[in-house]
């Protein structure tokens, strides 16, 4: 910021700039500029009317300009504070949005974000895109882990699983924490056989996880129910079908993948 005051043309340009259109101080600055012009016109008329009052008028003019300069500097300071405040609000809004759409423990999508994405994929299918697949995963014997090692270790297992799952997914896939030790996979533009291969890689990655500092013998696995979205069906029906296949996988001995065949 320089000490030189901008002239009227520069002030008009600044006040008319699109980037300042939504600044809450804009109306105040415009009023201030108009008042300054009025003061200058009055002073000029006084100077022309009476030469004897020249010194006084000049003093008043300088005083007004100094007041204007001080006021403008105060307003510029307020504007900078307002800009910082608005940036802080935007950053806070982004953090709140992330918190509203993400599971706080694993960092995965939560149910709200998953349902939003499911709605989008459903609409894409209605417009003729390839169908998507849905898989529901459940950690086998998770209660035993909590009972034997405590909930802190259980939380750690969930975070490790989230990382293992994420490491196998493609950029456009979505993994969400459905609740407790259950996870949901949304696999867009994916046929059932492709989805089966991807889920099997995830299951193998989970089997390879170890908690060496807790128990070398602790083995992790997941049971999975997999289904493909059927055109024009309700999302609840797709979810329930995946859940039903997960129950079958559990009853069949766990560490299994059950696929709903159309």
Secondary structure, DSSP 8 states (H G I E B T S, - for coil): --SS---HHHHHHHHH-GGGTT-TTHHHHHHHHHHHHHHHHHHHHHHHH-GGGHHHHHHHHHHHHHHHHHHHHHHHHHHHHHHHHHHHHHHHHHHHHHHHHB-TTT--B-HHHHHHHHHHHHHHHHTT----EEEEEEETTHHHHHHHH-HHHHHHHHHHHHHHHHTTS-TT-EEEEEETTEEEEEETT--HHHHHHHHHHHHHHHHT--BTTTBTT----EEEEEEE--TT--HHHHHHHHHHHHHHHHHTTSS-EEE---
